[in-house]
Amino acid sequence: MKGSKQAKRNLDRLLDNMVGDTWDKVPGVGGIIYREGEPVYSHFVGHRTLAVNGQKKLPLTENSRFRIASLSKMFTIFTLLELWEQGKIDLNADVSRYLGFTLRHPHYPQIPITARLLACHLSSLRDGRVYSISPEKSLSEFFSPQGEYWENGAHFAPAGEPPGEFFTYANLNYGLLGTIIEAVTGERFDRYQKGHILRELETGADYVPGNFSPREFRKLGTTYQKKDAEGRWDERGAWQGKADAYTKEPPRETLVLQNPYAEKAQDSHRLKNYRPGKNATIFSPTGGLRISARELAHALEMLINGGIFRGRQILSPTAVELMCKNHWVYDPEKNNGNTYGGTLLAYGLGLYPMRGGSSAALCHRHNINLVGHTGEAFGLLSALCFRPGTKDGFVYVINGTAIDPEQDPRSHGRFSHNYLWEEKVADAFGEFWGGICATIAGTHCLKS
């Protein structure tokens, strides 16, 4: 690997010092940095599983797999765009044609909801508390007043936020996209993605932990929080396993519902009689992919090389550019979206820009512009980012926090509206690139 030895030692030391048991410390952390298309740094420290609740203490490595949270969205988009390029999905067509029921916002029945609007969170749909439901249920249960998961209309935006105009990040959008993928392929979401984009990127990633081989299952890591079953945080208490806190392999073809906002709504279901095209939310196309940092780096390689991975064209340059293009940009005069404290100022298809110097910035010292996605759920923090117009990028994984990232003010970033841990890792990665990473302006990935 290239790069100065001193820069590597400095970055090693920073990551090493992040591991611990309280306050801003984490169970494990690691990342991979690319420069000019080549990996120039990789360091992983801490543990993928801890000696709590019957688990063994095992080290975190670049091959450790985690439920990677919202980075899963870009893999759903990879799959969606492959099908779009094959002419099997129309991004601008009414999704009702794929879902088998009419989907309309009750205040805007004349406006069709399209796959593009789902992908860039302009659909007018909202998460509510529950957005992953048992596979025998229909997605229509979210959207009908008679539906079991209507939640008093919580899955629709209030009046004044019509489809196509108002941005609100909603995981349910991607549950619908996964179901659309099933409808046009006739295959289960996880199986289709494994047989195509995940295989093409040479990963062994999966959405169903019990379907890993015993050898691959041993690579699976757990995410942790210092939060008990009643939702009480105690940074000096014991780590509590959240996602994938297994003491033995779960049965094959079973999966637990994945609802970070309603952690008690996470019962296990068999997939034996699953019917594709009805409801793919159990797989969590929004966050449920179990994948390693090394495998994420394969996706990074594809993106920075215009859709090519190891000499094979996986996505066209047009598809990659479509992902990077801003389909929504925040306009403070119109107040046309929820920026989540200023961390989301624009959004593409499964990717978004993080401009240096803005409230969304992940890198500060060298004012670096990035495009990518971050993930957060069940204690995990993750990111895949690259510098548009270059072949530089990075991935990182953190598998737990001791304090509440949402409510504890100590979790706030120092120079942006991102979390402290996100800033610490990403800014250090930018420092590793050094002065060569001056701001890049006007590149195609950052244009609307």
C-alpha positions in Angstrom: 0.0 0.0 0.0 1.1 3.6 -0.8 1.1 6.5 1.6 3.4 7.8 4.2 4.2 5.5 7.2 3.7 8.4 9.6 0.2 9.2 8.2 -0.7 5.5 8.6 0.6 5.4 12.2 -1.4 8.5 13.0 -4.6 7.1 11.6 -4.0 3.7 13.2 -3.6 5.5 16.6 -6.9 7.5 16.1 -8.9 4.4 15.3 -7.2 2.4 18.1 -8.1 5.1 20.6 -11.8 5.1 19.6 -12.3 1.6 21.0 -13.4 1.4 24.6 -16.3 0.9 27.0 -18.0 4.3 27.7 -18.9 7.8 26.5 -17.6 8.2 22.9 -15.9 4.8 22.8 -17.1 2.0 20.5 -16.8 -1.8 20.5 -15.0 -1.9 17.1 -14.2 0.3 14.2 -12.3 0.1 10.9 -12.1 1.3 7.3 -10.5 1.1 3.9 -9.2 4.1 2.0 -8.8 4.3 -1.8 -6.5 6.8 -3.7 -6.4 6.9 -7.5 -8.4 3.7 -7.6 -6.2 1.6 -5.4 -6.5 0.7 -1.7 -3.9 2.6 0.3 -5.0 2.0 3.8 -6.9 -0.6 5.8 -7.1 -0.9 9.6 -9.7 -2.6 11.8 -9.6 -2.7 15.6 -11.8 -3.9 18.4 -14.3 -6.7 18.3 -17.1 -7.9 16.0 -18.7 -9.7 19.0 -18.2 -9.2 22.7 -18.3 -11.6 25.6 -21.8 -10.7 26.7 -25.1 -12.6 26.6 -23.3 -15.9 25.8 -21.3 -14.6 22.8 -17.6 -15.1 22.4 -15.2 -12.2 22.1 -14.0 -12.1 18.5 -11.9 -9.6 16.6 -13.3 -7.1 14.0 -11.6 -7.5 10.6 -12.2 -6.2 7.1 -14.1 -9.4 6.4 -16.5 -9.1 9.4 -20.1 -8.7 8.1 -22.7 -6.5 9.7 -26.2 -5.4 9.1 -24.9 -2.4 7.3 -28.0 -0.2 7.7 -28.8 2.4 5.0 -25.8 1.5 2.8 -28.1 -1.3 1.7 -30.1 1.3 -0.2 -27.4 1.7 -2.8 -27.4 -2.0 -3.5 -31.2 -1.9 -4.0 -30.6 1.0 -6.4 -27.9 -1.0 -8.2 -30.4 -3.8 -8.7 -33.2 -1.4 -9.7 -31.0 0.3 -12.3 -29.8 -3.0 -13.8 -33.5 -3.8 -14.4 -34.1 -0.3 -15.7 -31.3 -0.7 -18.2 -32.9 -4.0 -19.3 -36.2 -2.2 -19.9 -38.0 -4.2 -17.2 -38.7 -1.2 -14.9 -39.8 2.3 -15.9 -38.5 4.7 -13.3 -41.2 7.3 -14.2 -44.2 5.0 -14.4 -46.9 4.7 -11.7 -45.7 2.0 -9.3 -49.3 0.8 -8.9 -48.7 -1.2 -12.1 -46.1 -3.3 -10.3 -47.6 -3.4 -6.8 -51.0 -4.9 -7.7 -52.9 -2.1 -5.9 -53.4 1.6 -6.5 -51.0 3.7 -4.4 -51.9 7.4 -4.1 -51.5 10.0 -1.5 -55.1 10.6 -0.2 -54.6 14.4 -0.5 -53.0 14.2 -4.0 -54.9 11.3 -5.8 -54.1 12.8 -9.2 -50.3 12.5 -8.8 -48.7 9.1 -9.6 -46.0 7.8 -7.3 -43.1 6.5 -9.4 -40.0 4.4 -8.7 -37.8 7.4 -9.1 -39.8 9.3 -6.4 -39.5 6.3 -4.1 -35.7 6.1 -4.7 -35.0 9.8 -4.0 -37.5 10.1 -1.1 -39.9 12.5 -2.9 -42.8 10.0 -2.8 -44.8 11.6 0.0 -44.6 8.3 1.9 -43.5 8.2 5.5 -42.1 5.5 7.8 -44.5 5.6 10.8 -43.3 3.4 13.6 -43.3 0.1 11.7 -42.1 -0.3 8.1 -41.1 -4.0 8.1 -44.0 -6.4 8.4 -44.6 -10.1 8.2 -44.4 -11.6 4.6 -47.9 -12.9 4.4 -49.2 -9.3 4.7 -49.8 -7.0 1.8 -48.0 -3.7 1.5 -51.5 -2.2 1.1 -51.9 -2.7 4.9 -49.8 0.5 5.3 -51.9 2.6 3.1 -55.6 1.8 3.8 -57.6 3.1 6.8 -58.7 -0.5 7.2 -55.1 -1.8 7.1 -53.5 -3.4 10.1 -50.5 -1.0 9.8 -52.4 2.2 8.9 -51.1 3.9 12.1 -53.7 6.7 11.7 -52.3 7.7 8.3 -48.7 7.9 9.5 -47.4 6.5 6.3 -48.5 9.5 4.3 -47.1 13.0 4.5 -49.4 15.8 5.8 -51.2 18.0 3.3 -48.8 20.5 1.8 -46.1 18.0 1.1 -47.1 16.6 -2.3 -45.3 13.8 -4.2 -42.4 15.1 -6.3 -41.9 18.3 -4.4 -41.2 17.7 -0.7 -38.2 15.5 0.5 -38.5 13.3 3.6 -36.1 10.4 4.0 -38.4 7.3 4.5 -37.2 3.7 4.7 -40.6 2.4 3.6 -39.8 3.7 0.1 -37.1 1.1 -0.3 -39.4 -1.7 1.0 -41.6 -0.8 -1.9 -38.7 -0.8 -4.3 -37.7 -4.3 -3.2 -41.2 -5.5 -3.8 -41.2 -3.9 -7.3 -38.0 -5.8 -8.0 -39.7 -9.0 -7.0 -42.8 -8.2 -9.1 -40.8 -7.7 -12.4 -38.3 -10.6 -11.8 -40.6 -13.2 -10.2 -37.9 -13.9 -7.7 -37.5 -13.3 -4.0 -35.7 -10.0 -3.4 -32.7 -11.5 -1.5 -32.2 -14.3 -4.0 -32.4 -12.1 -7.0 -29.9 -9.6 -5.6 -27.5 -12.4 -4.6 -27.7 -14.0 -8.0 -27.0 -10.7 -9.8 -25.4 -7.5 -8.3 -23.9 -9.2 -5.2 -22.5 -12.0 -7.3 -21.3 -9.6 -9.9 -19.4 -7.6 -7.2 -17.9 -10.9 -6.0 -19.4 -10.7 -2.5 -20.9 -13.4 -0.3 -23.3 -10.9 1.3 -26.8 -11.9 2.3 -30.0 -10.6 3.8 -30.8 -13.8 5.7 -28.2 -14.6 8.4 -29.4 -18.3 8.7 -28.6 -18.8 5.0 -24.9 -18.3 5.4 -22.7 -21.4 5.4 -21.3 -22.2 8.8 -17.9 -20.8 7.7 -19.5 -17.5 6.4 -21.8 -17.2 9.4 -18.7 -17.1 11.7 -17.8 -13.8 10.1 -21.1 -12.2 11.1 -20.7 -9.4 13.7 -23.1 -7.9 16.2 -24.1 -4.3 16.7 -24.2 -3.0 20.2 -25.7 -0.2 22.3 -25.6 0.7 26.0 -29.5 0.6 25.9 -31.6 -2.0 27.7 -34.8 -3.6 26.6 -36.9 -0.8 27.9 -35.0 1.8 26.0 -32.9 3.2 28.9 -29.3 4.2 28.1 -26.5 3.8 30.6 -23.1 4.5 29.2 -21.5 2.8 32.3 -23.7 -0.3 32.0 -23.2 -3.4 29.9 -23.1 -3.5 26.1 -26.4 -4.9 24.8 -26.4 -6.9 21.5 -28.9 -5.4 19.0 -28.7 -6.6 15.5 -27.5 -10.2 14.9 -26.7 -11.0 18.6 -26.6 -14.7 17.9 -25.1 -17.4 20.2 -25.7 -20.0 17.5 -26.7 -20.1 13.9 -30.4 -19.3 13.4 -32.5 -21.7 11.3 -32.2 -21.4 7.5 -35.0 -19.6 5.7 -36.0 -17.6 8.7 -35.8 -13.8 9.2 -36.6 -11.3 12.0 -38.6 -8.2 11.2 -36.4 -5.1 11.2 -38.0 -2.0 12.8 -35.5 0.3 14.5 -38.3 2.6 15.6 -40.3 -0.2 17.2 -37.8 -2.7 18.5 -40.5 -4.9 20.1 -42.0 -5.4 16.6 -39.2 -7.8 15.6 -40.6 -11.3 15.6 -39.1 -14.1 13.5 -40.8 -15.5 10.4 -40.3 -18.5 8.2 -39.7 -17.8 4.5 -40.8 -21.3 3.2 -44.0 -20.2 1.6 -42.9 -16.6 0.7 -44.7 -15.1 -2.3 -42.5 -12.7 -4.4 -44.0 -9.4 -5.4 -46.4 -9.0 -2.4 -44.3 -7.5 0.4 -40.4 -7.5 0.5 -40.1 -5.4 3.7 -39.0 -8.4 5.8 -35.7 -8.4 4.0 -35.3 -4.6 4.7 -34.1 -3.5 1.2 -33.5 -0.2 3.1 -31.0 -1.5 5.6 -30.8 -5.3 6.0 -27.8 -6.3 3.9 -25.1 -8.2 5.9 -21.9 -7.3 4.2 -18.2 -6.7 5.1 -16.1 -3.6 4.6 -14.0 -5.4 2.1 -17.1 -6.3 0.1 -18.4 -2.7 0.4 -15.1 -1.7 -1.1 -16.0 -3.7 -4.2 -19.1 -1.5 -4.6 -16.9 1.6 -4.1 -14.5 0.4 -6.9 -17.5 0.0 -9.2 -18.7 3.5 -8.5 -15.4 5.3 -8.9 -14.7 3.4 -12.1 -18.0 4.4 -13.9 -19.8 1.1 -13.2 -16.8 -1.2 -14.0 -15.6 -3.7 -11.5 -12.5 -5.7 -12.3 -12.9 -5.3 -16.0 -16.6 -6.1 -16.1 -19.3 -3.4 -16.8 -21.8 -3.9 -14.0 -23.7 -0.6 -14.4 -23.5 1.8 -17.3 -21.8 5.2 -16.8 -25.3 6.6 -17.4 -26.7 4.6 -14.4 -23.9 5.7 -12.1 -24.4 9.3 -13.2 -28.1 9.0 -12.5 -27.4 7.8 -9.0 -25.1 10.8 -8.4 -27.3 13.4 -10.0 -29.3 15.5 -7.4 -32.9 14.7 -8.0 -33.8 17.0 -5.0 -32.0 20.0 -3.6 -33.0 21.8 -0.5 -34.4 25.3 -1.1 -34.5 27.3 2.2 -36.9 29.8 0.7 -39.4 27.1 -0.3 -38.5 24.9 2.7 -39.1 22.0 0.4 -37.8 19.2 2.6 -36.6 17.8 5.9 -32.8 18.2 6.0 -32.4 16.2 9.2 -30.5 18.9 11.0 -28.7 19.9 7.8 -27.1 16.5 7.0 -29.3 16.0 3.9 -29.2 19.0 1.6 -29.7 17.1 -1.6 -30.4 13.6 -2.7 -29.8 11.4 -5.8 -30.8 7.8 -6.2 -29.3 5.9 -3.2 -26.5 8.5 -2.9 -26.2 12.1 -1.8 -23.6 14.9 -1.7 -21.7 15.9 1.4 -20.2 19.2 0.4 -17.2 20.5 2.3 -17.9 23.5 4.3 -21.6 22.8 4.6 -23.6 21.4 7.5 -23.5 18.0 5.7 -19.7 17.9 5.5 -18.0 14.7 6.7 -14.5 16.1 6.1 -13.4 19.5 7.5 -9.7 20.1 7.6 -9.3 19.9 3.8 -12.8 21.0 2.9 -13.5 17.9 0.8 -16.6 17.3 -1.3 -18.0 13.8 -1.1 -20.8 11.8 -2.6 -22.0 8.6 -1.0 -24.3 7.4 1.8 -24.1 6.8 5.5 -25.9 4.3 7.6 -27.2 4.2 11.2 -29.4 1.6 12.9 -29.2 -0.7 16.0 -25.9 0.9 17.1 -24.1 0.6 13.7 -22.6 3.6 11.9 -21.3 3.1 8.4 -20.4 5.0 5.3 -19.3 4.5 1.7 -18.1 7.8 0.1 -16.0 9.0 -2.8 -14.7 12.2 -4.2 -16.5 13.0 -7.4 -14.4 13.4 -10.5 -11.6 11.3 -8.9 -11.0 7.6 -8.0 -10.6 8.4 -4.3 -13.0 7.1 -1.7 -13.4 5.2 1.6 -15.7 2.9 3.5 -15.9 2.5 7.3 -17.9 0.5 9.9 -18.5 1.2 13.6 -20.5 -1.4 15.4 -21.9 0.3 18.5 -22.2 3.5 20.6 -22.3 3.8 24.3 -24.5 7.0 24.3 -27.7 7.8 22.5 -26.7 9.4 19.2 -30.2 10.9 18.8 -30.7 12.5 22.2 -27.4 12.9 23.9 -25.9 16.3 23.0 -22.4 14.9 23.3 -23.0 12.9 20.2 -23.2 16.1 18.0 -20.5 16.8 15.5 -18.0 19.6 16.0 -18.0 21.1 12.6 -21.2 19.7 10.9 -24.6 18.3 11.8 -23.3 14.7 11.5 -22.5 12.5 14.5 -19.2 12.9 16.4 -18.1 9.4 15.5 -18.8 10.0 11.8 -16.8 13.2 11.8 -13.9 11.7 13.7 -13.4 8.9 11.2 -14.2 10.6 8.0 -12.2 13.7 8.7 -9.2 11.6 9.7 -9.6 9.8 6.4 -9.6 13.1 4.6 -6.5 14.1 6.6 -4.8 10.9 5.3 -5.4 12.1 1.8 -3.8 15.3 2.8 -3.5 18.6 1.0 -4.1 16.8 -2.4 -7.8 16.7 -1.4 -8.6 20.3 -2.0 -12.2 21.1 -2.7 -13.4 19.9 -6.1 -16.1 22.1 -7.5 -18.5 21.8 -10.4 -18.1 18.1 -11.0 -21.0 16.2 -12.6 -21.9 14.3 -9.4 -22.7 17.5 -7.6 -24.8 19.2 -10.2 -28.6 19.1 -10.1 
